[in-house]
């Protein structure tokens, strides 16, 4: 397991520290990749708010766009299942995300 410390909008992974514009809601590790879910304020639009870092803290990817840039539908939950990241949007769409690439491999409606 990777050494991870989180404080509001800052994360330390291994020996690297990253500070974000937004607070960190969730951190999940899958197969050596750390998924970070950023909390997007209701008055801002950012639909690619899940980021991936390797176990040394090097940035690897930003989640693939599920919605057009003008749609305000950020992800609000991240977890893992069967070696994949699972990210849910507030509109009830669940995305299965490849931990190595950030690509969405499958979607499902949860509501």
MOPAC internal coordinates of N, CA, C and O (Angstrom, degrees):
PM7 1SCF
backbone

  N    0.0000 0     0.00 0     0.00 0    0    0    0
  C    1.4550 1     0.00 0     0.00 0    1    0    0
  C    1.5257 1   109.30 1     0.00 0    2    1    0
  O    1.2310 1   120.96 1   -40.35 1    3    2    1
  N    1.3017 1   115.77 1   139.65 1    3    2    1
  C    1.4519 1   123.48 1  -177.34 1    5    3    2
  C    1.5304 1   110.97 1   -77.87 1    6    5    3
  O    1.2310 1   120.65 1   -36.14 1    7    6    5
  N    1.3335 1   116.37 1   143.86 1    7    6    5
  C    1.4620 1   121.83 1   176.52 1    9    7    6
  C    1.5263 1   108.58 1   -76.27 1   10    9    7
  O    1.2310 1   120.28 1   -66.19 1   11   10    9
  N    1.3457 1   117.08 1   113.81 1   11   10    9
  C    1.4672 1   122.75 1  -175.54 1   13   11   10
  C    1.5243 1   109.08 1  -130.50 1   14   13   11
  O    1.2310 1   120.94 1   -47.00 1   15   14   13
  N    1.3364 1   115.82 1   133.00 1   15   14   13
  C    1.4643 1   121.47 1   173.53 1   17   15   14
  C    1.5265 1   107.91 1  -130.05 1   18   17   15
  O    1.2310 1   120.87 1   -45.98 1   19   18   17
  N    1.3461 1   115.95 1   134.02 1   19   18   17
  C    1.4559 1   121.90 1  -178.51 1   21   19   18
  C    1.5172 1   109.35 1  -123.99 1   22   21   19
  O    1.2310 1   120.74 1   -44.21 1   23   22   21
  N    1.3371 1   116.19 1   135.79 1   23   22   21
  C    1.4614 1   122.47 1   174.16 1   25   23   22
  C    1.5260 1   107.98 1  -144.00 1   26   25   23
  O    1.2310 1   120.64 1   -78.32 1   27   26   25
  N    1.3350 1   116.39 1   101.68 1   27   26   25
  C    1.4640 1   124.09 1   179.24 1   29   27   26
  C    1.5260 1   111.52 1    58.49 1   30   29   27
  O    1.2310 1   119.36 1    79.40 1   31   30   29
  N    1.3273 1   118.82 1  -100.60 1   31   30   29
  C    1.4692 1   121.47 1  -177.24 1   33   31   30
  C    1.5242 1   112.25 1  -109.09 1   34   33   31
  O    1.2310 1   120.42 1  -164.62 1   35   34   33
  N    1.3300 1   116.80 1    15.38 1   35   34   33
  C    1.4682 1   121.28 1  -178.99 1   37   35   34
  C    1.5212 1   109.49 1  -120.57 1   38   37   35
  O    1.2310 1   121.26 1   -41.01 1   39   38   37
  N    1.3369 1   115.19 1   138.99 1   39   38   37
  C    1.4594 1   120.23 1   176.04 1   41   39   38
  C    1.5204 1   108.70 1  -132.27 1   42   41   39
  O    1.2310 1   121.69 1   -39.91 1   43   42   41
  N    1.3271 1   114.37 1   140.09 1   43   42   41
  C    1.4491 1   120.57 1   172.96 1   45   43   42
  C    1.5162 1   106.64 1  -115.33 1   46   45   43
  O    1.2310 1   121.17 1   -57.48 1   47   46   45
  N    1.3209 1   115.37 1   122.52 1   47   46   45
  C    1.4618 1   122.44 1   179.58 1   49   47   46
  C    1.5233 1   106.38 1  -123.25 1   50   49   47
  O    1.2310 1   120.68 1   -59.61 1   51   50   49
  N    1.3265 1   116.30 1   120.39 1   51   50   49
  C    1.4581 1   118.31 1  -174.39 1   53   51   50
  C    1.5206 1   108.02 1    58.75 1   54   53   51
  O    1.2310 1   119.97 1    55.09 1   55   54   53
  N    1.3025 1   117.67 1  -124.91 1   55   54   53
  C    1.4559 1   121.46 1   179.27 1   57   55   54
  C    1.5097 1   114.08 1  -101.03 1   58   57   55
  O    1.2310 1   119.76 1  -174.10 1   59   58   57
  N    1.3447 1   118.07 1     5.90 1   59   58   57
  C    1.4640 1   121.64 1  -176.55 1   61   59   58
  C    1.5220 1   111.44 1  -105.38 1   62   61   59
  O    1.2310 1   121.08 1   -39.40 1   63   62   61
  N    1.3287 1   115.53 1   140.60 1   63   62   61
  C    1.4602 1   121.40 1   177.70 1   65   63   62
  C    1.5196 1   108.82 1  -116.41 1   66   65   63
  O    1.2310 1   120.75 1   -44.22 1   67   66   65
  N    1.3326 1   116.17 1   135.78 1   67   66   65
  C    1.4625 1   122.59 1   178.29 1   69   67   66
  C    1.5222 1   108.55 1  -128.23 1   70   69   67
  O    1.2310 1   120.99 1   -45.64 1   71   70   69
  N    1.3137 1   115.72 1   134.36 1   71   70   69
  C    1.4592 1   120.97 1   175.67 1   73   71   70
  C    1.5178 1   107.95 1  -116.83 1   74   73   71
  O    1.2310 1   121.25 1   -45.88 1   75   74   73
  N    1.3418 1   115.21 1   134.12 1   75   74   73
  C    1.4548 1   121.53 1  -176.09 1   77   75   74
  C    1.5223 1   111.14 1  -112.74 1   78   77   75
  O    1.2310 1   121.37 1   -17.08 1   79   78   77
  N    1.3041 1   114.98 1   162.92 1   79   78   77
  C    1.4621 1   122.06 1   176.52 1   81   79   78
  C    1.5284 1   110.76 1   -69.87 1   82   81   79
  O    1.2310 1   120.49 1   154.49 1   83   82   81
  N    1.3321 1   116.66 1   -25.51 1   83   82   81
  C    1.4564 1   122.89 1  -176.06 1   85   83   82
  C    1.5290 1   110.77 1  -117.06 1   86   85   83
  O    1.2310 1   120.73 1   -21.84 1   87   86   85
  N    1.3224 1   116.22 1   158.16 1   87   86   85
  C    1.4661 1   121.38 1   175.92 1   89   87   86
  C    1.5272 1   110.09 1   -67.34 1   90   89   87
  O    1.2310 1   121.09 1   -25.02 1   91   90   89
  N    1.3099 1   115.52 1   154.98 1   91   90   89
  C    1.4653 1   122.05 1   177.28 1   93   91   90
  C    1.5257 1   108.22 1   -93.17 1   94   93   91
  O    1.2310 1   120.83 1   -55.84 1   95   94   93
  N    1.3518 1   116.01 1   124.16 1   95   94   93
  C    1.4664 1   121.00 1   179.62 1   97   95   94
  C    1.5259 1   112.53 1   -90.06 1   98   97   95
  O    1.2310 1   120.65 1   133.68 1   99   98   97
  N    1.3230 1   116.36 1   -46.32 1   99   98   97
  C    1.4675 1   120.94 1  -175.27 1  101   99   98
  C    1.5221 1   109.66 1  -142.95 1  102  101   99
  O    1.2310 1   121.18 1   -28.66 1  103  102  101
  N    1.3177 1   115.35 1   151.34 1  103  102  101
  C    1.4606 1   122.65 1   173.37 1  105  103  102
  C    1.5204 1   106.85 1  -135.28 1  106  105  103
  O    1.2310 1   120.76 1   -51.74 1  107  106  105
  N    1.3389 1   116.16 1   128.26 1  107  106  105
  C    1.4626 1   121.80 1  -178.44 1  109  107  106
  C    1.5228 1   107.70 1  -136.88 1  110  109  107
  O    1.2310 1   120.44 1   -42.03 1  111  110  109
  N    1.3368 1   116.76 1   137.97 1  111  110  109
  C    1.4587 1   120.55 1   178.64 1  113  111  110
  C    1.5196 1   110.31 1  -110.17 1  114  113  111
  O    1.2310 1   120.78 1   -46.40 1  115  114  113
  N    1.3353 1   116.11 1   133.60 1  115  114  113
  C    1.4632 1   122.58 1   177.43 1  117  115  114
  C    1.5241 1   107.97 1  -136.39 1  118  117  115
  O    1.2310 1   120.50 1   -60.57 1  119  118  117
  N    1.3245 1   116.66 1   119.43 1  119  118  117
  C    1.4670 1   121.62 1   174.97 1  121  119  118
  C    1.5242 1   113.48 1    48.97 1  122  121  119
  O    1.2310 1   120.09 1  -134.44 1  123  122  121
  N    1.3316 1   117.44 1    45.56 1  123  122  121
  C    1.4500 1   121.53 1   177.30 1  125  123  122
  C    1.5116 1   115.49 1    80.56 1  126  125  123
  O    1.2310 1   119.72 1  -176.40 1  127  126  125
  N    1.3210 1   118.14 1     3.60 1  127  126  125
  C    1.4594 1   122.25 1   176.31 1  129  127  126
  C    1.5296 1   107.87 1  -111.65 1  130  129  127
  O    1.2310 1   120.95 1   -49.60 1  131  130  129
  N    1.3291 1   115.80 1   130.40 1  131  130  129
  C    1.4586 1   122.27 1   179.98 1  133  131  130
  C    1.5238 1   108.19 1   -98.33 1  134  133  131
  O    1.2310 1   120.77 1   -62.55 1  135  134  133
  N    1.3253 1   116.14 1   117.45 1  135  134  133
  C    1.4618 1   121.59 1   176.66 1  137  135  134
  C    1.5165 1   109.43 1   -92.91 1  138  137  135
  O    1.2310 1   120.68 1   -48.76 1  139  138  137
  N    1.3327 1   116.30 1   131.24 1  139  138  137
  C    1.4591 1   122.15 1  -177.98 1  141  139  138
  C    1.5226 1   108.50 1  -120.72 1  142  141  139
  O    1.2310 1   120.68 1   -57.17 1  143  142  141
  N    1.3271 1   116.31 1   122.83 1  143  142  141
  C    1.4614 1   122.32 1   176.75 1  145  143  142
  C    1.5229 1   108.59 1   -99.86 1  146  145  143
  O    1.2310 1   120.64 1   -58.71 1  147  146  145
  N    1.3287 1   116.38 1   121.29 1  147  146  145
  C    1.4613 1   121.54 1   178.46 1  149  147  146
  C    1.5211 1   109.95 1   -94.15 1  150  149  147
  O    1.2310 1   120.34 1   -39.01 1  151  150  149
  N    1.3128 1   116.96 1   140.99 1  151  150  149
  C    1.4599 1   123.39 1   178.85 1  153  151  150
  C    1.5284 1   108.74 1   -85.02 1  154  153  151
  O    1.2310 1   120.53 1   -63.09 1  155  154  153
  N    1.3217 1   116.60 1   116.91 1  155  154  153
  C    1.4582 1   121.45 1  -177.80 1  157  155  154
  C    1.5290 1   108.72 1   -97.48 1  158  157  155
  O    1.2310 1   119.89 1   -55.08 1  159  158  157
  N    1.3433 1   117.81 1   124.92 1  159  158  157
  C    1.4695 1   120.28 1   178.23 1  161  159  158
  C    1.5279 1   111.44 1   -61.25 1  162  161  159
  O    1.2310 1   120.73 1   -27.44 1  163  162  161
  N    1.3269 1   116.22 1   152.56 1  163  162  161
  C    1.4698 1   120.64 1  -175.92 1  165  163  162
  C    1.5232 1   113.30 1   -65.30 1  166  165  163
  O    1.2310 1   119.38 1   160.58 1  167  166  165
  N    1.3165 1   118.78 1   -19.42 1  167  166  165
  C    1.4646 1   120.18 1  -179.45 1  169  167  166
  C    1.5352 1   112.88 1   -94.88 1  170  169  167
  O    1.2310 1   119.98 1  -169.63 1  171  170  169
  N    1.3399 1   117.64 1    10.37 1  171  170  169
  C    1.4553 1   122.20 1   179.32 1  173  171  170
  C    1.5213 1   110.11 1  -126.19 1  174  173  171
  O    1.2310 1   121.07 1   -24.74 1  175  174  173
  N    1.3317 1   115.55 1   155.26 1  175  174  173
  C    1.4567 1   121.35 1   178.65 1  177  175  174
  C    1.5249 1   109.05 1  -114.66 1  178  177  175
  O    1.2310 1   120.67 1   -59.23 1  179  178  177
  N    1.3187 1   116.32 1   120.77 1  179  178  177
  C    1.4586 1   122.88 1   176.78 1  181  179  178
  C    1.5201 1   106.81 1  -157.01 1  182  181  179
  O    1.2310 1   120.55 1   -78.79 1  183  182  181
  N    1.3110 1   116.55 1   101.21 1  183  182  181
  C    1.4613 1   121.70 1  -176.56 1  185  183  182
  C    1.5273 1   113.40 1   -93.81 1  186  185  183
  O    1.2310 1   120.34 1  -178.72 1  187  186  185
  N    1.3155 1   116.95 1     1.28 1  187  186  185
  C    1.4711 1   121.08 1  -179.88 1  189  187  186
  C    1.5267 1   108.72 1  -117.85 1  190  189  187
  O    1.2310 1   121.00 1  -124.41 1  191  190  189
  N    1.3289 1   115.69 1    55.59 1  191  190  189
  C    1.4590 1   122.04 1  -172.30 1  193  191  190
  C    1.5311 1   114.36 1   -98.19 1  194  193  191
  O    1.2310 1   120.68 1  -154.43 1  195  194  193
  N    1.3350 1   116.30 1    25.57 1  195  194  193
  C    1.4592 1   121.72 1   171.62 1  197  195  194
  C    1.5267 1   106.94 1  -120.38 1  198  197  195
  O    1.2310 1   121.03 1   -53.82 1  199  198  197
  N    1.3405 1   115.64 1   126.18 1  199  198  197
  C    1.4548 1   121.64 1  -176.64 1  201  199  198
  C    1.5159 1   109.77 1  -121.52 1  202  201  199
  O    1.2310 1   120.47 1   -29.58 1  203  202  201
  N    1.3332 1   116.71 1   150.42 1  203  202  201
  C    1.4559 1   121.58 1   178.44 1  205  203  202
  C    1.5149 1   111.72 1  -118.61 1  206  205  203
  O    1.2310 1   120.87 1   -42.25 1  207  206  205
  N    1.3328 1   115.94 1   137.75 1  207  206  205
  C    1.4549 1   123.39 1   179.04 1  209  207  206
  C    1.5276 1   108.50 1  -131.43 1  210  209  207
  O    1.2310 1   120.43 1   -32.50 1  211  210  209
  N    1.3304 1   116.79 1   147.50 1  211  210  209
  C    1.4655 1   117.86 1   175.08 1  213  211  210
  C    1.5277 1   109.50 1   -80.44 1  214  213  211
  O    1.2310 1   120.56 1    -2.91 1  215  214  213
  N    1.3252 1   116.54 1   177.09 1  215  214  213
  C    1.4603 1   120.98 1  -173.94 1  217  215  214
  C    1.5333 1   113.56 1   -68.25 1  218  217  215
  O    1.2310 1   119.92 1   168.85 1  219  218  217
  N    1.3393 1   117.76 1   -11.15 1  219  218  217
  C    1.4639 1   121.84 1   174.55 1  221  219  218
  C    1.5206 1   111.86 1   -94.19 1  222  221  219
  O    1.2310 1   120.45 1   176.41 1  223  222  221
  N    1.3360 1   116.74 1    -3.59 1  223  222  221
  C    1.4541 1   121.31 1   178.79 1  225  223  222
  C    1.5136 1   114.33 1    93.15 1  226  225  223
  O    1.2310 1   119.71 1  -172.29 1  227  226  225
  N    1.3270 1   118.17 1     7.71 1  227  226  225
  C    1.4668 1   120.91 1   178.02 1  229  227  226
  C    1.5239 1   110.05 1   -78.38 1  230  229  227
  O    1.2310 1   120.86 1   -48.01 1  231  230  229
  N    1.3405 1   115.97 1   131.99 1  231  230  229
  C    1.4578 1   121.06 1   178.33 1  233  231  230
  C    1.5230 1   109.50 1   -62.58 1  234  233  231
  O    1.2310 1   120.47 1   -46.83 1  235  234  233
  N    1.3423 1   116.71 1   133.17 1  235  234  233
  C    1.4578 1   122.17 1  -179.12 1  237  235  234
  C    1.5218 1   112.81 1  -113.35 1  238  237  235
  O    1.2310 1   120.05 1   137.61 1  239  238  237
  N    1.3439 1   117.52 1   -42.39 1  239  238  237
  C    1.4614 1   119.74 1  -176.02 1  241  239  238
  C    1.5213 1   112.14 1  -165.35 1  242  241  239
  O    1.2310 1   122.09 1   -17.05 1  243  242  241
  N    1.3251 1   113.60 1   162.95 1  243  242  241
  C    1.4618 1   123.71 1   168.68 1  245  243  242
  C    1.5250 1   104.67 1  -116.61 1  246  245  243
  O    1.2310 1   120.19 1   -42.09 1  247  246  245
  N    1.3307 1   117.25 1   137.91 1  247  246  245
  C    1.4630 1   120.93 1  -175.29 1  249  247  246
  C    1.5263 1   111.46 1   -52.28 1  250  249  247
  O    1.2310 1   121.67 1   -36.61 1  251  250  249
  N    1.3041 1   114.41 1   143.39 1  251  250  249
  C    1.4591 1   121.59 1   176.65 1  253  251  250
  C    1.5319 1   109.51 1   -60.07 1  254  253  251
  O    1.2310 1   120.52 1   -34.46 1  255  254  253
  N    1.3111 1   116.61 1   145.54 1  255  254  253
  C    1.4708 1   120.92 1   179.30 1  257  255  254
  C    1.5272 1   109.96 1   -68.27 1  258  257  255
  O    1.2310 1   120.96 1   -51.67 1  259  258  257
  N    1.3124 1   115.78 1   128.33 1  259  258  257
  C    1.4639 1   122.09 1   176.11 1  261  259  258
  C    1.5237 1   110.14 1   -99.34 1  262  261  259
  O    1.2310 1   120.55 1   154.47 1  263  262  261
  N    1.3280 1   116.56 1   -25.53 1  263  262  261
  C    1.4601 1   123.25 1  -177.08 1  265  263  262
  C    1.5309 1   109.48 1  -128.01 1  266  265  263
  O    1.2310 1   120.01 1   -21.94 1  267  266  265
  N    1.3310 1   117.59 1   158.06 1  267  266  265
  C    1.4708 1   119.78 1   173.73 1  269  267  266
  C    1.5313 1   110.20 1   -61.60 1  270  269  267
  O    1.2310 1   120.95 1   -26.75 1  271  270  269
  N    1.3314 1   115.80 1   153.25 1  271  270  269
  C    1.4673 1   121.02 1  -176.18 1  273  271  270
  C    1.5224 1   113.75 1   -59.36 1  274  273  271
  O    1.2310 1   119.41 1   155.17 1  275  274  273
  N    1.3323 1   118.73 1   -24.83 1  275  274  273
  C    1.4669 1   120.03 1  -177.67 1  277  275  274
  C    1.5277 1   113.12 1   -86.66 1  278  277  275
  O    1.2310 1   119.53 1   176.74 1  279  278  277
  N    1.3127 1   118.50 1    -3.26 1  279  278  277
  C    1.4657 1   122.68 1   177.73 1  281  279  278
  C    1.5312 1   109.45 1   -91.69 1  282  281  279
  O    1.2310 1   120.28 1   -47.61 1  283  282  281
  N    1.3209 1   117.06 1   132.39 1  283  282  281
  C    1.4560 1   122.46 1  -178.45 1  285  283  282
  C    1.5278 1   109.32 1   -95.13 1  286  285  283
  O    1.2310 1   121.04 1   -98.60 1  287  286  285
  N    1.3451 1   115.62 1    81.40 1  287  286  285
  C    1.4649 1   120.76 1  -176.35 1  289  287  286
  C    1.5349 1   108.83 1  -138.55 1  290  289  287
  O    1.2310 1   120.23 1  -108.37 1  291  290  289
  N    1.3393 1   117.16 1    71.63 1  291  290  289
  C    1.4683 1   119.26 1  -178.99 1  293  291  290
  C    1.5291 1   111.71 1   -73.95 1  294  293  291
  O    1.2310 1   121.71 1   -15.34 1  295  294  293
  N    1.3131 1   114.32 1   164.66 1  295  294  293
  C    1.4593 1   120.05 1   172.13 1  297  295  294
  C    1.5314 1   108.42 1   -78.44 1  298  297  295
  O    1.2310 1   120.43 1   -35.74 1  299  298  297
  N    1.3329 1   116.78 1   144.26 1  299  298  297
  C    1.4644 1   121.49 1  -176.16 1  301  299  298
  C    1.5343 1   113.03 1  -124.26 1  302  301  299
  O    1.2310 1   120.52 1   176.61 1  303  302  301
  N    1.3282 1   116.60 1    -3.39 1  303  302  301
  C    1.4604 1   120.43 1  -176.61 1  305  303  302
  C    1.5159 1   108.42 1  -153.16 1  306  305  303
  O    1.2310 1   120.76 1   -38.19 1  307  306  305
  N    1.3247 1   116.16 1   141.81 1  307  306  305
  C    1.4691 1   120.73 1   173.71 1  309  307  306
  C    1.5187 1   108.26 1  -140.84 1  310  309  307
  O    1.2310 1   121.50 1   -37.09 1  311  310  309
  N    1.3212 1   114.73 1   142.91 1  311  310  309
  C    1.4544 1   122.03 1   177.91 1  313  311  310
  C    1.5229 1   107.21 1  -152.59 1  314  313  311
  O    1.2310 1   120.27 1    10.69 1  315  314  313
  N    1.3064 1   117.09 1  -169.31 1  315  314  313
  C    1.4631 1   120.21 1   176.98 1  317  315  314
  C    1.5210 1   109.92 1  -133.92 1  318  317  315
  O    1.2310 1   121.76 1   -27.68 1  319  318  317
  N    1.3302 1   114.24 1   152.32 1  319  318  317
  C    1.4592 1   120.73 1   176.88 1  321  319  318
  C    1.5234 1   107.70 1  -159.14 1  322  321  319
  O    1.2310 1   120.89 1   -50.58 1  323  322  321
  N    1.3088 1   115.91 1   129.42 1  323  322  321
  C    1.4588 1   121.98 1   176.14 1  325  323  322
  C    1.5263 1   113.22 1    51.82 1  326  325  323
  O    1.2310 1   120.30 1  -138.47 1  327  326  325
  N    1.3344 1   117.03 1    41.53 1  327  326  325
  C    1.4538 1   121.14 1   176.10 1  329  327  326
  C    1.5191 1   115.03 1    76.66 1  330  329  327
  O    1.2310 1   120.15 1  -165.57 1  331  330  329
  N    1.3192 1   117.31 1    14.43 1  331  330  329
  C    1.4680 1   122.00 1   179.14 1  333  331  330
  C    1.5273 1   108.50 1  -127.34 1  334  333  331
  O    1.2310 1   120.94 1   -23.59 1  335  334  333
  N    1.3336 1   115.81 1   156.41 1  335  334  333
  C    1.4595 1   120.23 1   169.98 1  337  335  334
  C    1.5212 1   108.11 1   -82.51 1  338  337  335
  O    1.2310 1   120.59 1   -35.15 1  339  338  337
  N    1.3192 1   116.48 1   144.85 1  339  338  337
  C    1.4544 1   123.35 1   174.25 1  341  339  338
  C    1.5257 1   106.35 1  -119.84 1  342  341  339
  O    1.2310 1   120.64 1   -60.18 1  343  342  341
  N    1.3358 1   116.38 1   119.82 1  343  342  341
  C    1.4715 1   120.94 1  -178.52 1  345  343  342
  C    1.5220 1   108.62 1  -122.65 1  346  345  343
  O    1.2310 1   120.84 1   -51.05 1  347  346  345
  N    1.3343 1   115.99 1   128.95 1  347  346  345
  C    1.4654 1   121.69 1   179.60 1  349  347  346
  C    1.5211 1   110.30 1  -108.26 1  350  349  347
  O    1.2310 1   120.83 1   -43.75 1  351  350  349
  N    1.3396 1   116.01 1   136.25 1  351  350  349
  C    1.4644 1   120.42 1   174.56 1  353  351  350
  C    1.5260 1   108.45 1   -91.29 1  354  353  351
  O    1.2310 1   120.27 1   -16.64 1  355  354  353
  N    1.3163 1   117.08 1   163.36 1  355  354  353
  C    1.4626 1   119.29 1  -179.28 1  357  355  354
  C    1.5344 1   111.45 1   -71.41 1  358  357  355
  O    1.2310 1   120.01 1   169.57 1  359  358  357
  N    1.3326 1   117.59 1   -10.43 1  359  358  357
  C    1.4679 1   121.65 1   177.13 1  361  359  358
  C    1.5274 1   112.34 1   -88.65 1  362  361  359
  O    1.2310 1   120.31 1  -178.52 1  363  362  361
  N    1.3415 1   117.02 1     1.48 1  363  362  361
  C    1.4600 1   119.98 1   176.43 1  365  363  362
  C    1.5163 1   114.59 1    88.64 1  366  365  363
  O    1.2310 1   120.03 1  -158.34 1  367  366  365
  N    1.3196 1   117.54 1    21.66 1  367  366  365
  C    1.4544 1   120.77 1   174.35 1  369  367  366
  C    1.5203 1   108.24 1  -101.35 1  370  369  367
  O    1.2310 1   120.59 1   -53.67 1  371  370  369
  N    1.3119 1   116.47 1   126.33 1  371  370  369
  C    1.4615 1   122.63 1   177.75 1  373  371  370
  C    1.5269 1   108.24 1  -101.86 1  374  373  371
  O    1.2310 1   121.06 1   -53.75 1  375  374  373
  N    1.3227 1   115.57 1   126.25 1  375  374  373
  C    1.4589 1   121.81 1   179.74 1  377  375  374
  C    1.5196 1   109.59 1  -110.88 1  378  377  375
  O    1.2310 1   120.53 1   -48.28 1  379  378  377
  N    1.3160 1   116.59 1   131.72 1  379  378  377
  C    1.4538 1   122.55 1   171.33 1  381  379  378
  C    1.5203 1   106.17 1   -92.82 1  382  381  379
  O    1.2310 1   120.59 1   -53.84 1  383  382  381
  N    1.3377 1   116.48 1   126.16 1  383  382  381
  C    1.4577 1   121.64 1  -170.53 1  385  383  382
  C    1.5255 1   110.75 1  -120.95 1  386  385  383
  O    1.2310 1   120.82 1   -50.57 1  387  386  385
  N    1.3202 1   116.04 1   129.43 1  387  386  385
  C    1.4590 1   122.03 1   176.67 1  389  387  386
  C    1.5318 1   108.81 1   -67.53 1  390  389  387
  O    1.2310 1   119.36 1   -59.14 1  391  390  389
  N    1.3402 1   118.82 1   120.86 1  391  390  389
  C    1.4625 1   120.25 1  -176.09 1  393  391  390
  C    1.5324 1   113.66 1   -68.01 1  394  393  391
  O    1.2310 1   119.77 1   160.44 1  395  394  393
  N    1.3035 1   118.04 1   -19.56 1  395  394  393
  C    1.4587 1   120.23 1  -179.02 1  397  395  394
  C    1.5270 1   113.09 1   -85.03 1  398  397  395
  O    1.2310 1   120.32 1   154.94 1  399  398  397
  N    1.3441 1   116.99 1   -25.06 1  399  398  397
  C    1.4717 1   119.65 1  -172.80 1  401  399  398
  C    1.5246 1   114.75 1  -124.12 1  402  401  399
  O    1.2310 1   119.54 1   158.31 1  403  402  401
  N    1.3299 1   118.49 1   -21.69 1  403  402  401
  C    1.4590 1   121.26 1  -174.32 1  405  403  402
  C    1.5215 1   112.83 1    81.09 1  406  405  403
  O    1.2310 1   120.16 1  -175.19 1  407  406  405
  N    1.3196 1   117.29 1     4.81 1  407  406  405
  C    1.4714 1   121.77 1   178.77 1  409  407  406
  C    1.5247 1   109.89 1   -78.24 1  410  409  407
  O    1.2310 1   121.37 1   -39.10 1  411  410  409
  N    1.3196 1   114.98 1   140.90 1  411  410  409
  C    1.4558 1   121.35 1   176.14 1  413  411  410
  C    1.5127 1   108.71 1   -82.54 1  414  413  411
  O    1.2310 1   120.72 1   -59.34 1  415  414  413
  N    1.3360 1   116.22 1   120.66 1  415  414  413
  C    1.4639 1   120.25 1  -176.17 1  417  415  414
  C    1.5163 1   113.16 1   -98.26 1  418  417  415
  O    1.2310 1   120.81 1   161.23 1  419  418  417
  N    1.3460 1   116.05 1   -18.77 1  419  418  417
  C    1.4613 1   120.02 1  -177.04 1  421  419  418
  C    1.5275 1   108.13 1  -161.83 1  422  421  419
  O    1.2310 1   120.76 1   -31.72 1  423  422  421
  N    1.3333 1   116.15 1   148.28 1  423  422  421
  C    1.4642 1   120.85 1   173.89 1  425  423  422
  C    1.5233 1   109.25 1  -131.13 1  426  425  423
  O    1.2310 1   121.48 1   -25.02 1  427  426  425
  N    1.3309 1   114.77 1   154.98 1  427  426  425
  C    1.4631 1   121.25 1   177.69 1  429  427  426
  C    1.5172 1   108.28 1  -150.27 1  430  429  427
  O    1.2310 1   120.77 1   -27.83 1  431  430  429
  N    1.3268 1   116.13 1   152.17 1  431  430  429
  C    1.4574 1   121.69 1   175.84 1  433  431  430
  C    1.5120 1   108.48 1   -89.70 1  434  433  431
  O    1.2310 1   120.38 1   -48.87 1  435  434  433
  N    1.3550 1   116.87 1   131.13 1  435  434  433
  C    1.4573 1   120.20 1  -177.42 1  437  435  434
  C    1.5256 1   112.96 1  -108.19 1  438  437  435
  O    1.2310 1   120.01 1   168.78 1  439  438  437
  N    1.3208 1   117.58 1   -11.22 1  439  438  437
  C    1.4705 1   120.59 1  -179.45 1  441  439  438
  C    1.5127 1   110.56 1  -107.87 1  442  441  439
  O    1.2310 1   120.10 1   180.00 1  443  442  441

